[in-house]
C-alpha cells in the first residue's frame, strides 16, 4: 500500500506551526516527516502567500498564522483558520 495522506506537507507544516508557533524549521520538519530544508522552503511559501508572518525573537523565529486568508483551491471559500479548526488547532487571533 502506498504511503500517502490527504493533507499536503504545506498543510501539515501550517498545522504544526499552529500547535507550536516558536518551533524551529528542523522541529517542524521532524513533526511532518520532511527535511529541515524542505520545511524552510514550505515556510517561505506560506510567508510569501500571506498565510503566516515571521517575527524574530532573539535568534529564533516566532510564527503567526493569518487565519482570515482564504484557502487556495477551487472548491472552497473557507479561510485557513477554518481548515486549522478541522485539524484540531486552536483558533488564534486574526
C-alpha positions in Angstrom: 0.0 0.0 0.0 1.3 3.5 -0.9 2.4 5.8 1.8 0.3 8.9 1.2 -2.1 11.3 3.0 -4.9 13.6 2.3 -3.1 16.8 3.5 -0.1 18.2 1.8 3.1 19.0 3.6 2.2 22.7 3.3 -1.0 22.0 5.3 0.9 19.8 7.8 3.6 22.5 8.4 0.8 25.1 8.9 -0.9 22.8 11.4 2.4 22.2 13.2 3.0 26.0 13.4 -0.5 26.4 14.9 0.5 23.9 17.6 4.0 25.3 18.3 4.5 28.8 16.8 8.0 29.1 18.1 9.3 25.8 16.7 12.4 25.7 14.6 12.3 24.6 11.0 14.1 21.4 12.0 11.4 20.6 14.6 8.6 21.4 12.2 10.2 19.2 9.5 10.6 16.4 12.1 6.9 16.7 13.1 5.8 16.3 9.5 8.5 13.8 8.4 10.4 16.0 6.0 13.9 17.6 6.0 14.7 20.9 7.5 15.5 22.3 4.1 12.0 21.2 2.8 10.4 22.7 5.8 12.2 26.0 5.2 11.0 26.1 1.6 7.4 25.5 2.7 7.7 28.2 5.5 8.9 30.6 2.8 6.0 29.7 0.5 3.5 30.2 3.4 5.1 33.5 4.2 5.0 34.8 0.6 1.4 33.8 0.2 0.4 35.6 3.4 -0.6 32.5 5.4 2.0 33.2 8.1 4.2 36.1 9.3 7.5 35.7 11.0 8.9 37.7 13.8 12.5 37.3 15.0 12.7 36.7 18.8 16.4 36.6 19.7 17.9 34.0 17.3 14.6 32.2 16.7 11.5 32.9 14.6 8.1 33.1 16.0 5.3 32.5 13.5 1.8 34.0 13.5 -0.9 32.4 11.3 -3.2 34.8 9.4 -6.4 32.9 9.9 -8.5 35.1 7.6 -6.5 34.3 4.4 -8.7 32.2 2.0 -7.6 28.6 1.3 -6.0 28.4 -2.1 -8.2 26.0 -4.0 -11.1 25.9 -6.5 -13.6 24.1 -4.2 -13.9 26.2 -1.1 -14.3 29.8 0.0 -13.2 28.9 3.6 -10.4 30.7 5.4 -7.3 29.0 6.6 -8.4 29.3 10.2 -11.4 27.0 9.5 -9.0 24.5 8.0 -6.9 24.5 11.1 -10.0 24.1 13.3 -10.8 20.9 11.4 -7.3 19.7 12.2 -7.9 20.4 15.9 -5.8 23.5 16.1 -6.9 26.3 18.5 -8.1 29.4 16.8 -5.7 32.3 17.1 -6.0 36.0 16.5 -6.9 37.2 13.0 
